Amino acid sequence: MTFDNADELRKIKRVYPGAQLFLRVAACDPSAVSQLSIKFGARMEATTTLLRLARDLGLNVVGVSFHVGSGGKDPSAFKRAIRDARAAFDQATGLGFRMHTLDIGGGFSAGPLFAQTAAQVNQALDVYFPLDSGVRVIAEPGRFMVNSAFTAAAAITSRRCSEPLAQDSNNLKPTMLYINDGVYGNYFTSICEVPPEPRVFRRAGRTVIEDPDLIQSAERREYSIWGNTCDSFDCVNPSCSLPGVLEIGDWLYYRDMGAYTRCSTTTFNGYTDSHDVIYICSEPEAATLLDGDWN
């Protein structure tokens, strides 16, 4: 169980005094799409005071945790956070706590950036928490594990062409496309993070994803993409550029939709929170498992 303030410590003392506690320290990657340090984490100036209070309350602090933010682009943020965690460890040990675990959080980005992040983490751990320190290191790599596992597809159900009326306060420059999903469905990240990038899947009955020449040669047009609910807040892409003229019945797709998407769906406006999932696997071993033939 984590804590980052005095009120939380007093609450823990009242409801679960036997808990093993982690001091969560503030850690920040300014480039992260979700800045968790805004909401959680004790500043380093406050850690000694909090640890003393935990000791005086007779609580059991066993580790330190942090989270630099989700979807960050600065691998060095982990290095700074691990350095601060070492300082908090030393403070706690000096107060008599038996510290044994460091939780370095999650938010790891996939692709080449993950290798850079891993290198920074390993270098920092070698300096501040070497193997002979006896400290167990854990992490929360959920985004890294699932983000690229899913691609979302959505059908265009309505279209509203931009109107050349200068006085129309409801006139948006790009043509508005309405899809059969939205921020209350699989596109929650459009409001809490950077909106995902749309691509054209089918146009005029043709699967254009299989015709890259057609995509490259088509004139780019500006669109805004809207969800299927009555809420004007339900905007998936305020502005985007797509190849060609898109009509009702065409399909879009979005890559890397595994994190904070399907798990956040709601039934707002009477829509279902259950969506079809089609599993595609090109690896023979994994395909065998999916088929249930484990012999």
C-alpha positions in Angstrom: 0.0 0.0 0.0 1.4 3.4 -0.9 1.2 6.7 0.9 2.4 10.3 0.0 0.9 12.5 2.7 0.2 12.6 6.5 -3.6 12.2 6.2 -3.1 8.9 4.4 -0.8 7.7 7.1 -3.3 8.5 9.8 -6.1 6.8 7.8 -3.9 3.7 7.4 -3.2 3.7 11.1 -6.9 3.7 11.8 -8.2 1.1 9.2 -5.2 -1.2 8.4 -2.2 -0.6 10.8 -0.6 -3.9 9.7 -0.1 -2.9 6.1 3.3 -3.0 4.4 3.8 0.5 3.1 5.6 2.1 0.2 6.4 5.8 0.3 5.5 7.1 -3.1 7.8 9.9 -4.2 7.0 12.5 -6.9 8.6 11.7 -10.2 8.0 13.7 -13.4 8.6 13.3 -17.1 7.4 16.7 -18.6 6.9 14.9 -21.9 4.5 12.3 -20.5 1.0 12.3 -21.9 -0.4 11.6 -18.4 1.3 13.6 -15.7 0.7 11.4 -12.7 2.9 13.6 -10.4 0.2 16.2 -10.5 -2.0 13.9 -8.5 0.4 11.6 -6.6 3.8 11.6 -5.0 5.5 13.2 -2.0 8.1 15.9 -2.8 11.6 15.1 -1.6 11.4 18.0 0.9 8.6 16.2 2.7 9.8 12.6 2.7 11.7 12.7 6.0 8.8 14.3 7.9 6.4 11.6 6.5 8.8 8.8 7.4 9.1 10.1 10.9 5.3 10.2 11.3 5.0 6.7 10.0 7.6 5.6 12.6 5.8 7.5 15.4 2.5 5.8 14.4 4.1 2.4 14.5 3.5 1.7 10.8 5.7 -0.6 8.7 7.4 1.1 5.7 9.1 -1.5 3.5 9.8 0.3 0.2 9.6 3.2 -2.2 7.6 3.6 -5.3 7.2 6.2 -8.1 5.6 6.7 -11.5 7.2 9.1 -14.0 4.0 9.4 -16.0 2.4 7.4 -18.8 3.6 7.5 -22.3 6.7 9.7 -21.6 9.5 10.5 -24.1 12.3 11.3 -21.7 14.2 8.1 -20.5 16.3 10.2 -18.2 13.2 10.8 -16.0 13.7 7.2 -14.6 17.3 7.9 -13.7 16.3 11.0 -11.7 13.5 9.1 -10.0 15.7 6.2 -9.0 18.2 8.6 -7.6 15.5 10.2 -5.4 14.2 6.8 -4.4 17.7 6.0 -3.1 17.7 9.1 -1.0 14.3 8.1 0.5 15.5 4.6 1.1 18.5 5.9 3.1 16.2 8.2 5.1 13.9 5.3 6.0 16.7 3.0 6.9 18.2 5.7 9.1 14.8 5.8 11.0 14.9 2.1 11.6 12.7 0.8 8.8 13.7 -2.5 7.1 13.4 -1.5 3.4 13.4 -4.3 0.8 11.4 -3.2 -2.4 11.6 -0.5 -5.1 8.7 -0.1 -7.4 9.7 1.9 -10.5 6.2 2.2 -11.9 5.1 2.0 -15.5 4.3 4.2 -18.5 7.0 2.6 -20.6 6.7 3.6 -24.3 7.1 0.8 -26.9 9.5 0.8 -29.9 13.1 2.1 -29.9 12.4 4.4 -26.9 11.9 1.3 -24.7 15.5 0.2 -25.2 16.7 3.7 -24.3 14.6 3.7 -21.2 15.8 0.3 -20.2 19.4 1.4 -20.5 18.8 4.4 -18.3 17.0 2.3 -15.7 19.7 -0.4 -15.6 22.5 2.2 -15.3 20.7 3.9 -12.5 20.0 0.7 -10.7 23.6 -0.3 -11.0 24.6 2.9 -9.2 21.9 3.3 -6.6 20.5 -0.2 -6.1 23.2 -2.7 -7.2 22.4 -6.5 -7.0 24.3 -6.9 -3.7 22.0 -4.3 -2.1 19.3 -7.0 -1.6 16.6 -4.7 -2.8 13.8 -6.3 -4.9 12.9 -4.2 -8.0 9.4 -4.4 -9.5 7.7 -2.5 -12.3 4.2 -2.0 -13.8 4.8 -2.4 -17.6 1.1 -2.7 -18.6 1.1 0.0 -21.3 4.3 -1.5 -22.9 2.8 -5.0 -22.9 -0.6 -4.2 -24.5 -0.4 -0.9 -26.4 0.5 -2.4 -29.8 -1.6 -5.5 -29.3 -4.9 -3.9 -30.5 -6.0 -2.0 -33.6 -9.4 -0.3 -33.5 -11.7 0.0 -36.5 -14.7 2.3 -36.8 -17.3 2.9 -39.4 -18.4 6.4 -40.6 -22.1 6.6 -39.9 -22.7 10.3 -40.6 -21.0 13.2 -42.3 -21.5 16.9 -42.2 -19.7 19.0 -44.8 -18.2 22.3 -43.7 -20.5 25.3 -44.4 -19.2 28.5 -46.0 -21.1 30.7 -43.6 -18.8 33.1 -41.7 -21.4 33.9 -39.1 -22.2 30.3 -38.3 -20.7 29.8 -34.8 -21.2 26.0 -35.2 -19.2 25.9 -38.5 -15.9 24.0 -38.2 -13.5 24.3 -41.0 -13.0 20.6 -41.6 -15.8 18.3 -42.7 -17.2 16.5 -39.7 -17.2 12.7 -39.7 -19.3 10.7 -37.1 -18.2 7.2 -36.3 -19.8 4.3 -34.4 -17.6 4.6 -31.4 -16.2 7.5 -29.3 -14.6 8.8 -26.2 -17.2 7.0 -24.1 -16.2 3.8 -25.9 -12.8 2.8 -27.1 -11.4 6.3 -27.6 -11.1 7.5 -24.0 -7.5 8.4 -24.7 -8.6 11.2 -27.0 -9.6 13.2 -23.9 -7.0 12.1 -21.4 -4.0 11.8 -23.7 -2.9 12.6 -27.2 -5.7 11.7 -29.7 -4.8 8.6 -31.7 -4.0 8.9 -35.4 -6.8 7.8 -37.8 -6.1 5.9 -41.0 -8.4 4.9 -43.9 -9.3 1.2 -43.9 -12.1 1.0 -46.5 -13.3 3.6 -49.0 -16.1 3.3 -51.5 -16.2 -0.5 -50.9 -12.5 -1.0 -51.4 -10.0 -2.0 -48.8 -7.5 0.8 -49.4 -5.1 -0.4 -46.8 -4.1 -3.0 -49.3 -3.4 -0.3 -52.0 -0.7 2.0 -50.7 -0.3 3.7 -54.1 -3.9 4.8 -53.9 -3.4 6.3 -50.4 -0.2 8.1 -51.5 -1.8 9.6 -54.7 -5.0 10.7 -53.1 -5.4 14.4 -52.2 -5.3 15.0 -48.5 -8.4 16.5 -46.9 -9.0 18.0 -43.5 -11.6 16.3 -41.2 -12.7 16.3 -37.6 -13.9 13.0 -36.2 -16.7 12.7 -33.7 -18.1 10.0 -31.5 -21.6 8.4 -31.6 -23.1 10.0 -28.4 -25.2 13.2 -28.0 -22.3 14.9 -26.1 -20.4 17.6 -27.9 -17.5 16.6 -25.8 -17.3 13.3 -27.7 -14.7 14.3 -30.2 -12.1 11.7 -31.2 -10.0 13.9 -33.5 -10.5 17.7 -33.5 -8.4 17.9 -36.6 -6.8 15.4 -38.9 -5.7 14.9 -42.5 -6.9 11.9 -44.4 -6.5 10.8 -48.1 -9.5 11.4 -50.4 -13.1 12.1 -49.9 -14.6 10.0 -47.1 -18.3 9.0 -47.2 -20.9 7.3 -45.0 -20.1 3.6 -44.9 -16.3 4.0 -45.2 -14.1 2.7 -42.4 -11.2 4.1 -40.4 -8.7 2.3 -38.2 -6.4 3.3 -35.4 -3.2 1.5 -34.4 -1.8 1.0 -30.9 -5.1 0.9 -29.2 -4.4 -1.6 -26.4 -3.9 0.8 -23.5 -6.7 2.6 -21.7 -9.2 1.9 -24.5 -11.5 -1.1 -24.2 -11.1 -1.2 -20.4 -12.6 2.3 -20.2 -15.8 1.8 -22.2 -19.1 2.8 -20.8 -22.8 2.4 -21.6 -23.5 6.2 -21.8 -26.4 7.1 -24.1 -27.5 3.5 -24.1 -24.6 2.2 -26.2 -23.0 -1.2 -25.4 -19.7 -1.5 -23.7 -19.1 -4.8 -25.4 -17.3 -4.7 -28.7 -16.3 -7.4 -31.1 -12.6 -8.5 -30.9 -11.0 -10.3 -33.8 -7.8 -12.1 -33.0 -5.2 -12.3 -35.7 -2.0 -14.2 -35.1 0.9 -14.9 -37.5 3.0 -17.0 -35.0 2.3 -20.7 -35.3 3.0 -21.5 -31.7 0.6 -18.9 -30.4 -2.0 -19.9 -33.0 -1.9 -23.4 -31.7 -2.7 -22.1 -28.2 -5.6 -20.1 -29.4 -7.0 -23.1 -31.2 -6.9 -25.1 -27.9 -4.5 -27.8 -29.3 -2.0 -27.9 -26.5 -0.7 -31.4 -27.1 
